[in-house]
Amino acid sequence: MPKMKTRKSAAKRFRLTGSGKLVRRCAFGKHLLVNKGSSRKRRVKGSSVVHSSDMARVRAQLPYMGYLK
């Protein structure tokens, strides 16, 4: 049986925390920032944890990430 492949685009977008959570960057914060308010820009500056309903899809794309099951 061949090895499962990692989706490289997903591997670049997600990082694993020490407790096993997946962290992602918030969307809508890279360009066209003139049209967005300052509070909205502050909110999307950081990172956030992947929601539990999306974890199954992310895990399927990253089979060798050392997350907790």
Long-range contacts (C-beta under 8 A, 24 or more apart in sequence): 4-63, 4-64, 5-63, 6-61, 6-62, 6-63, 6-64, 6-65, 7-61, 7-62, 10-58, 10-61, 10-62, 11-62, 11-65, 14-50, 14-58, 14-62, 14-65, 16-65, 16-66, 16-67, 17-49, 19-68, 20-66, 20-67, 20-68, 21-49, 21-50, 21-67, 22-49, 22-50, 22-55, 22-58, 22-65, 22-67, 23-47, 23-48, 23-49, 23-50, 24-48, 24-49, 24-50
